[in-house]
Amino acid sequence: MTTATLDAFLGSYAESGDTLRASVSLVVRQLSLTAVKIRNTINQGALGKAFASSQGSKNADGDAQKDLDIFADDMFLEAMRQAPVALYGSEELAHPALLDTSAPLALAIDPLDGSSNIDTNVSIGTIFSILPVAGQPDSEPGASFFQKGDRQLAAGFFIYGPQLALVLTLGSGTHVFVFSARLGTFVQAYASIVIPDRAYEFAINAANYRHWDEAVQLYVDDCLKGSEGPRERDFNMRWIASLVAETYRILMRSGVFLYPGDRRKGYGDGRIRLVYEANPIAFLIEQAGGAATNTASRILDLTPKTMHQRVPFIFGSAREVARISRYHTEPSNIGERAPLFSKRGLFRV
């Protein structure tokens, strides 16, 4: 059986002669080459020059930067200078960088997601979103990034774990490629992944329970009651604090991820960035048959207002995401709040 390489996959995508598709393919190739270099640096661990140490600096959104955050950002920025990219918008930069005003694409990127896990040897990654240029790149650079997520041409992430993997959508299914050291390239491992509707796992940081809105508390309470509660089945709870690792697990075996807003100062809109985290992950999840919302609205329907805008983020198995939305919009009709249904719950699925 012949296994498709990433190059062959991208070549097939671009073979129609569409110049925009050809440009997207070139960007993905440059990203993949850079990801291999970053993986090699990560693999050096604490022995490497750029690892978990910090210079005490903060990124554009106020988060502490690790040296590896800055290293990864510099690497991807330089790579995009060799690609048809007009604008480079990054978590690590206050404003988008203008690269080539004549290029047709804009790249939004989290160069190193989960960097708080660097020194604990937990999987980290790179998340990216490829958009068509909107407006004049030199005079209105934000316009390209303030498009709804459903305008994305491609999205994906690299995960630097036991395997170096690329999860990619070009708008027609979600596909997984694993880097083969023997072949020196990415090879397709899973084609057109489908996330099962029924979930048996949920991922949330339960330490924040006391800060959540009542709807989130009720949802988690119902899951924790397991087979004796309104859900009538047992759930496992997961929390890795690495968005790429959480997403990869859901793609492989279903489940749901929740990072809601809560009552703490600065957490009302959650902590996930819309442009370069929620949008690309939502695109991947929807292309795999799942769903992604901000608890009420579809993520890909939201119009960003700022480059680093945050948003509550719920994604995963479609039925489970829909159920969580009902906890927010119809709380009086769910679970033990409905006396008629006792422990069964009105929306048992």
Helices and strands as residue ranges (DSSP letters): H 6-14, H 19-43, G 45-47, E 54-58, E 64-66, H 67-80, E 85-90, E 97-98, E 105-113, G 115-120, E 124-132, G 141-144, G 149-151, E 154-160, E 164-169, E 174-180, E 185-190, E 201-203, G 206-211, H 214-224, G 226-228, E 236-238, H 243-253, E 256-259, E 272-273, I 274-278, H 279-287, E 291-293, G 299-301, E 310-311, E 313-316, H 318-329, G 331-333, G 335-337, G 339-341
